[in-house]
Amino acid sequence: FFTLSILLAPIFCDVKVTTGGEAIADKRIVVKGDKTTAPTINVTLENCVIDRSTVSYSPFTIETTNTSDVKVNLVRTNALTGPSNYAGLYKNDSSSSSLTIDGTGKLTVKGNSGISAVFNLVIDGGTIVATGTNEAGIYTIKAIINGGNITATGANYSAGIGTNSGYATIESIEINGGVITATGGAGDSSYGAGSGIGAGGGYAEKQRDVCQAGRQRSQRSAAPR
């Protein structure tokens, strides 16, 4: 482990990132691991606040070339804010890695989607508040939620947790635990409202029961579908 007060280079190994609780905009977290040398990269966020709402690129990106699994450990209070066309925390769709979020801390994440991890997203713990300003709060088609206190809010007909408006494909969203409040974006005469957990507007009825067995063991609330 080594600690960065501000990010100076791409991450290839375990690292703790902190800004001392002060918001910065000119740096971002970029993971470019190689599974052959680092099967899992652990990124600890501790009092890390990155606000890129007025500049380009996501504050936390897992690159296309990354093949290492990435585990984000939350300590104390953290916030990642992206601009209107980038997610707050983004795992490139082409990355074969998994993204796991855990810890005892809090992460407030906001952007086009709060979190965008289309495949292989795992949430084991932590307090997560994910807000999509244009799309899903947590954009994913394949995820497992084992714990944590999660609040996810979508916009523009998109799901709280799931897909964006006009996208129906959900592979699986498995809920085994945690306290989840998921609210889809409101609908109008053109599109139906996004699911709390499931598909974006226009497809909510088709995909309304995407959560696999075990969801009854969790406590969750969702917007009406």
Summary of the structure (lengths in Angstrom):
residues: 225
radius of gyration: 16.3
end to end distance: 44.9
largest distance: 52.6
contacts: 895
relative contact order: 0.11
helix: 1%
strand: 41%
